[in-house]
Amino acid sequence: MTHLVEALQWVLSAESWAGPGGLGVRTAEHLWYTLLALVLSTAIALPAGLVIGHTGRGRALAVLSTGAARALPTLGIITLAGLAVGIGLKAPMIAFVVLAVPSIIAGAYSGVEAVDRRVVDAARAQGLSPWQVLVTVEVPLGLRLILGGVRLATLQVIATATLAAYVGAGGLGRPLFLGLRNHDYAMMLGASLVVIAVAILVDALFIAALRILRRIPGIH
């Protein structure tokens, strides 16, 4: 309990948020790493997941490969990537993308597959092309599951982005590792609390967005 009180005091201290190494800058770096990883992951995984869900082709391979990717240790990937590309942001970004891709792919093909096939058949009967069926029917109707995959990937990256500091990048891992090295448990626990708070806040934004989507006709 003493460490928790000290950690809260450290987090609430103005000095902890000030300067280039303060929590304000580190939190902004943490969010930037998360956003960049999600943009890259979505660009890779979302089209693949939508095509798999729409055509049904490659689903077994996707399940196996995404399951295998989830089993990979993130720290191990960062270490190997660091040996290949050096210290800095490139190595952890590779690991974050590998971490986020499976959830986004799974959410995308699950969302498309969950759409009532009778609705899809009716759209095809009206003369819609496969692309039009995907964009105007399957994606809107499966959007909640698709966003659910992005939501899960986002929370995974936020939780793991602390490891960026392991290879010399920034983020909230900096004060966490610094506290661990200096046996400053207030700093270490305080940085962890900020990561948790960021994850809760981002998750709340996703929940709010999903609730808004429920009110839009044609979105399920």
Salt bridges, closest charged atoms under 4 A:
GLU6 OE1 - HIS3 ND1 3.84
GLU29 OE1 - ARG26 NH1 2.93
GLU113 OE2 - ARG59 NE 2.74
ASP116 OD2 - ARG118 NH2 2.86
ASP121 OD1 - ARG124 NH1 3.92
GLU138 OE1 - HIS54 ND1 2.59
GLU138 OE2 - ARG117 NH1 3.47
ASP203 OD1 - ARG151 NE 2.55
